[in-house]
Amino acid sequence: MVGFLSSRSPSESEGVATAFRQGLADAGYVVGQNVAIEYRWAEGDYDRLPALAAELVGRRVVAIFAAGGPPSPLAAKKATTTIPIVFSAADDPVGLGLVQSLSRPGGNVTGMSMFNSTLSAKRLSLLHEFVPAATIAYMTNPANPSSRLEVEAVQEAAKAASIDVKVFNASNELEIETIFGGLSAQRIGAIMVAGEPFFDSRRTFIVGLAAKYAVPASYGFREYVALGGLFSYGTDLADSYRRAGVYCGRILKGERPADLPVMQPTKFELIVNLKTAKSLGLNVPPALLTGADEVIE
């Protein structure tokens, strides 16, 4: 039995959970035939993760898939030093203390690295192309251990490109709504939403606020754009989950996480919602449309 520990919500994780199961199948393990999965969901509340991780350890799972950014694997690692752990996405897993090195993780943890800080800087540049004269807000969740790295990357990119950026912290829905509601009064013309599990678990709410206040917003993952977000740029999240599923399968076959190098993402997607751009009165730069992996009309 494999434990599935996620900081996200089941209602918005169906696609990536399916991708994880596909990865297991690619490695020879089919749910209902020769493997079972025990799910635990924190639904954006990171404080629940330690207890959920302890539950999975108590269930004597043979491996734990820790999904939804750094909070999940950090909780799992505190819960066990022996059960293998595979994480789906972590910016700077060495700096976070998850692994000893990317090539030789050591210990009982390995998984998929994520370039969120680098990608955040790129998303800032893309959003600036949509609204070149606007001050841009960057909304992050300080409860996420990766937040500091991403904020620093955005601020450095903003300074280098002479873009006016203001950072806002949000760890609950009230704080998110307050940020969106106050943008106009502060003369902020666009907002970047960090690629972050708590925000992912509230993405319908967030995209709805962007529409309500008619503010151009960028996101880290395609799922937001499918709901009506302006654009996203980031890794192919489903592919990351699938590859993590393959790693879990290899561990079930006897390989050690200590010997499995931390994987790097290889697929990056630019998704643009043309309908949303038109509703906001924005002209999409031709180069962006040409370079987009998908245009939603």
SVG drawing of the C-alpha trace seen along z (x, -y; Angstrom):
<svg xmlns="http://www.w3.org/2000/svg" viewBox="-17 -54 42 62">
<polyline fill="none" stroke="black" stroke-width="0.4" points="0.0,0.0 1.3,-3.5 0.4,-6.5 -0.7,-9.7 -0.1,-12.8 -1.2,-16.0 -1.4,-19.6 -4.0,-20.2 -7.7,-19.3 -9.1,-16.1 -11.8,-18.1 -9.1,-20.0 -6.5,-17.3 -8.3,-14.6 -6.1,-15.2 -2.8,-15.1 -3.9,-12.1 -4.8,-10.3 -1.3,-11.1 0.3,-9.7 -1.6,-6.4 -0.6,-6.3 3.1,-6.6 2.6,-3.7 1.0,-1.7 3.9,-2.6 6.2,-1.0 4.0,2.1 1.7,1.3 -2.0,1.1 -4.4,-0.2 -6.9,2.6 -4.6,5.3 -1.2,5.3 -1.2,2.0 -3.5,-0.1 -3.3,-3.8 -4.2,-5.4 -5.1,-9.1 -4.7,-11.9 -5.6,-15.5 -4.8,-18.7 -7.0,-20.9 -4.6,-23.8 -4.2,-23.7 -0.5,-22.9 -0.9,-22.5 -2.9,-19.3 0.0,-17.6 2.0,-16.3 -1.0,-14.4 -1.9,-13.1 1.7,-11.9 1.6,-10.1 -1.6,-8.4 0.0,-7.0 3.0,-5.8 0.6,-4.1 -1.0,-2.4 2.4,-0.9 2.5,-2.0 5.5,-0.9 6.1,-4.3 4.7,-7.8 4.0,-10.1 4.2,-13.7 2.4,-16.0 1.7,-19.7 5.0,-21.5 7.5,-21.4 5.0,-21.3 4.0,-17.7 7.5,-16.1 8.8,-18.1 5.9,-16.7 6.5,-13.2 10.2,-13.3 9.6,-14.3 7.1,-11.4 9.5,-8.7 13.2,-8.2 12.7,-4.7 9.6,-4.7 10.6,-5.9 9.2,-9.3 8.8,-10.7 7.9,-14.4 6.1,-15.9 7.6,-19.4 10.1,-21.3 12.1,-24.4 15.6,-23.9 15.1,-20.5 18.7,-20.6 18.3,-24.0 15.0,-22.8 16.8,-19.9 14.8,-17.2 17.9,-15.7 21.7,-15.8 22.2,-16.5 20.3,-16.3 22.4,-13.5 22.7,-11.4 19.8,-12.3 20.8,-10.0 18.3,-9.1 14.7,-8.1 13.6,-11.0 13.8,-11.8 11.4,-13.2 10.9,-16.1 12.6,-19.4 10.7,-22.5 12.0,-25.8 9.2,-28.0 11.6,-30.9 13.1,-31.0 9.6,-30.5 8.2,-33.3 10.7,-35.7 9.8,-34.7 6.1,-35.1 6.8,-38.6 8.3,-39.4 5.4,-37.9 2.8,-39.8 4.7,-43.0 4.3,-42.4 0.6,-42.4 0.5,-45.5 3.8,-47.4 2.8,-50.5 1.2,-48.8 2.5,-48.3 2.3,-44.6 1.3,-42.8 2.9,-39.5 0.7,-37.4 2.5,-34.7 1.8,-32.5 4.4,-33.0 3.4,-29.6 5.1,-27.9 8.8,-27.3 9.5,-28.2 7.9,-31.6 11.1,-33.5 13.0,-32.1 10.2,-33.1 9.8,-36.6 13.6,-37.2 13.6,-36.0 10.6,-38.2 12.2,-41.3 15.5,-40.7 13.8,-40.4 11.7,-43.4 14.7,-45.5 16.7,-44.4 13.8,-45.2 12.7,-48.4 9.2,-46.9 7.3,-48.2 6.3,-45.2 4.6,-45.1 4.6,-41.9 1.4,-40.8 1.1,-37.9 -2.0,-35.7 -2.6,-32.6 -6.4,-32.4 -9.4,-33.4 -10.1,-36.7 -6.5,-37.9 -6.7,-36.9 -10.0,-38.8 -8.6,-41.8 -5.6,-41.9 -7.8,-41.7 -10.3,-44.2 -7.6,-46.8 -5.6,-46.7 -7.5,-49.4 -7.2,-51.8 -3.4,-51.3 -3.2,-51.8 -2.0,-48.3 -2.9,-47.2 -2.1,-43.4 -1.3,-40.6 0.9,-37.5 -0.4,-34.5 2.4,-32.3 2.4,-28.7 1.5,-27.5 -0.6,-24.5 -2.9,-26.6 -3.7,-28.9 -4.1,-25.9 -6.7,-24.5 -8.6,-27.8 -8.0,-28.5 -11.7,-28.8 -12.1,-31.4 -9.0,-33.3 -9.9,-33.2 -13.3,-34.5 -11.8,-37.4 -9.6,-38.3 -12.8,-38.4 -14.8,-40.3 -12.2,-43.1 -11.3,-42.9 -7.6,-42.6 -5.1,-40.8 -3.6,-37.9 -0.9,-35.4 -0.6,-31.9 1.8,-29.0 -0.4,-26.2 -2.7,-25.6 -5.7,-24.7 -6.2,-28.4 -6.4,-29.4 -8.9,-26.6 -11.1,-28.3 -10.8,-31.7 -7.4,-33.0 -5.5,-35.2 -2.4,-33.1 0.0,-30.7 3.6,-29.7 5.1,-26.8 5.9,-23.2 3.5,-20.5 2.2,-19.5 0.6,-16.3 3.9,-15.1 5.6,-15.8 3.1,-13.6 3.4,-10.9 7.1,-10.8 6.9,-10.7 4.5,-7.7 7.2,-5.9 9.7,-6.6 7.3,-5.1 6.9,-2.0 10.7,-1.7 10.9,-1.9 8.2,0.8 10.4,3.0 13.3,2.6 15.2,-0.5 16.3,-2.9 15.3,-6.6 18.9,-7.4 20.1,-6.1 17.4,-7.8 18.5,-11.3 16.1,-14.1 14.4,-14.7 14.2,-18.0 11.2,-19.1 11.5,-18.9 8.1,-20.3 7.2,-24.0 3.9,-25.4 2.7,-28.9 -1.1,-28.9 -3.1,-32.0 -6.8,-32.5 -7.7,-34.8 -11.3,-35.2 -10.2,-36.6 -7.7,-38.9 -10.5,-40.4 -12.8,-40.8 -10.1,-42.8 -9.5,-44.9 -5.9,-43.6 -4.1,-43.1 -2.1,-39.9 1.4,-40.5 1.8,-38.5 5.0,-36.9 3.2,-35.5 0.5,-34.0 3.1,-32.5 5.1,-31.0 2.1,-29.7 1.7,-26.0 -2.1,-26.4 -4.5,-29.3 -8.0,-29.0 -10.6,-31.0"/>
</svg>
